[in-house]
Amino acid sequence: MTIELSLLLSGISVAFAIFFGISNKKRNDKKDAEQETEERATANTLMMTKLENIADDVKDIKRDYKETRAEVQNLHDKVLIVEQSLKSYHKRLDGMNLNIKTDQ
């Protein structure tokens, strides 16, 4: 009877050990999945923040480029005006040189 009782207790102990082992494994797997999900969410948030910063930088670069193009166009227009004025000045100067040569 003592042998049967000890075998019964051993069997119950083994059954409980298997049960608790399986339940601990399931709990650990669930915690691992939650932790992995949290890590992914953190990484995705960080990536999204970096992408937003890059998008803002690209917008700033585009705005600066447009401003630079406008400035270059303004300078181009001014250079054209100065060139036209210079041509006009050379024509007048050539006319004056001709008048000076004919007077001598």
C-alpha positions as CSV (number, residue, x, y, z in Angstrom):
1,M,0.0,0.0,0.0
2,T,2.8,2.4,0.7
3,I,4.3,1.6,-2.7
4,E,1.0,2.3,-4.4
5,L,0.6,5.5,-2.4
6,S,4.2,6.6,-3.3
7,L,3.6,5.7,-7.0
8,L,0.3,7.7,-6.9
9,L,2.0,10.7,-5.4
10,S,4.9,10.4,-7.9
11,G,2.4,10.2,-10.8
12,I,0.5,13.3,-9.5
13,S,3.8,15.2,-9.1
14,V,4.8,14.3,-12.6
15,A,1.4,15.4,-14.0
16,F,1.6,18.7,-12.1
17,A,5.2,19.3,-13.3
18,I,4.1,18.7,-16.9
19,F,1.1,20.9,-16.4
20,F,3.0,23.8,-14.9
21,G,5.8,23.4,-17.4
22,I,3.4,23.7,-20.3
23,S,1.5,26.7,-18.7
24,N,4.9,28.5,-18.1
25,K,5.9,27.9,-21.7
26,K,2.7,29.3,-23.0
27,R,3.0,32.3,-20.7
28,N,6.6,32.9,-21.7
29,D,5.6,32.6,-25.4
30,K,2.8,35.2,-24.9
31,K,5.2,37.6,-23.1
32,D,7.8,37.1,-25.8
33,A,5.2,37.9,-28.5
34,E,4.0,41.0,-26.5
35,Q,7.6,42.2,-26.1
36,E,8.3,41.6,-29.8
37,T,5.2,43.6,-30.7
38,E,6.2,46.4,-28.4
39,E,9.7,46.5,-29.9
40,R,8.3,46.5,-33.4
41,A,6.0,49.4,-32.5
42,T,8.9,51.3,-31.0
43,A,11.0,50.7,-34.1
44,N,8.2,51.7,-36.4
45,T,7.5,54.9,-34.4
46,L,11.2,55.8,-34.6
47,M,11.3,55.1,-38.3
48,M,8.2,57.2,-38.9
49,T,9.7,60.1,-37.0
50,K,12.9,59.9,-39.0
51,L,10.9,59.8,-42.3
52,E,8.9,62.8,-41.2
53,N,12.1,64.7,-40.4
54,I,13.5,63.8,-43.8
55,A,10.2,64.9,-45.5
56,D,10.5,68.3,-43.6
57,D,14.1,68.6,-44.8
58,V,13.1,67.9,-48.4
59,K,10.4,70.6,-48.2
60,D,13.0,73.1,-46.8
61,I,15.3,72.2,-49.7
62,K,12.6,72.7,-52.3
63,R,11.6,76.0,-50.8
64,D,15.3,77.2,-50.8
65,Y,15.7,76.0,-54.4
66,K,12.6,77.9,-55.5
67,E,13.9,81.1,-53.7
68,T,17.3,80.6,-55.4
69,R,15.7,80.2,-58.8
70,A,13.8,83.4,-58.3
71,E,16.9,85.2,-57.2
72,V,18.8,83.9,-60.2
73,Q,16.0,85.0,-62.5
74,N,16.0,88.5,-61.0
75,L,19.8,88.7,-61.5
76,H,19.4,87.5,-65.1
77,D,16.8,90.2,-65.7
78,K,19.1,92.8,-64.2
79,V,22.1,91.6,-66.3
80,L,20.0,91.9,-69.5
81,I,19.0,95.5,-68.5
82,V,22.7,96.3,-67.9
83,E,23.7,94.8,-71.2
84,Q,21.1,96.8,-73.1
85,S,22.2,99.9,-71.3
86,L,25.8,99.1,-72.1
87,K,25.1,98.6,-75.8
88,S,23.2,101.9,-75.8
89,Y,26.1,103.6,-74.1
90,H,28.6,102.1,-76.6
91,K,26.6,103.4,-79.5
92,R,26.5,106.9,-78.0
93,L,30.2,106.7,-77.3
94,D,31.0,105.6,-80.8
95,G,28.8,108.4,-82.1
96,M,30.8,110.9,-80.0
97,N,34.1,109.5,-81.2
98,L,33.0,109.9,-84.8
99,N,32.0,113.5,-84.1
100,I,35.3,114.2,-82.5
101,K,37.3,112.7,-85.4
102,T,35.3,114.6,-88.0
103,D,35.8,117.9,-86.1
104,Q,39.6,117.6,-86.2
